[in-house]
């Protein structure tokens, strides 16, 4: 069962014209349950106009700060992001689920590592958590951040980033790239592309001396950077990324169509959640297990429903399913029969999935 806690908003700060940061007042008796690892996210839940709206937002604070804060950028047509930026007030309550996510590497206080990070827009939120934690916990490690925005005024957390540069002088470097505002240095104008990445990997990034890379932004940017770094010699296992949202590429559309052709109508589904079983039959109107289960009355964890956040992750213990898209699970998880229920299309007459994973 999806477990949420009603939490009061302690502070709201307008970071940019279209982005607000929200700090939550986690009660002392829940703070142990809400302990988090750098790079993890919270799922926020609110009834808006009679609809149960859930969204996942990365924590931008370090676990060492004992503070729970997220940044929410207003998206055109976005129900939750519009509510957060225009209606939410200090003292209001929002339901939160406990921190989750695997966008991190373990901290080693005895280590000396060199990290790099690429972020676009609000992709800075998990990066801040990651950067602060490693620089504070690993006194001999370094970080280089390559941060893409439209204009200087749209740079989220710019003051805090500059403060970190001063605090960790010599260990933390930042390079700002702008798409809608011209800089004196032409190289810093425009989006990341092959030409820029060639310059970066030959001049700014020592691939052989780089331990881990973090990337957060839109799909096209992430895969471009990932593939270029691998070609430059960085081990793919040391490249960690988190998407804003799933893409709608033609490749995705083709794969989705192929998966839906394998769908078995009327599949008998058993959900194991919290040690209890929930049984239902997939209706023709639904193509994935999560939507079918919710329509049948199940209470399951979910957030983005786009194959990105992994909140709805479960394990297939009987039968078979095919995922339409998957941007959240790594290969080792897929080999363990883990799937995203929001993307899991049943392909056998009976399917049993376990959410207690």
Secondary structure, DSSP 8 states (H G I E B T S, - for coil): ----EEEEEEEEEEEETTEEEEEEE--GGGTTTT---TT-EEEEEEEETTEEEEEEEEB-S-GGGT-EEEEEE--TT-HHHHHHHHT--TT-EEEE---B--------TT---EEEEEEEGGGHHHHHHHHHHHHHH-TT-EEEEEEEESSGGG-TTHHHHHHHHHHTTTTEEEEEEESSS--SSGGGBS---HHHHHHIIIII--GGG--EEEEEE-HHHHHHHHHHHHHHT--GGGEEEEESS----HHHHHHHHHHHTT--TT-EEEEEETTEEEEEE--TT--SHHHHHHHTT-----S--SSSS-TTEEEEEES-EEES--SS--HHHHHTTEEETTTEEE-SSEEEEE---
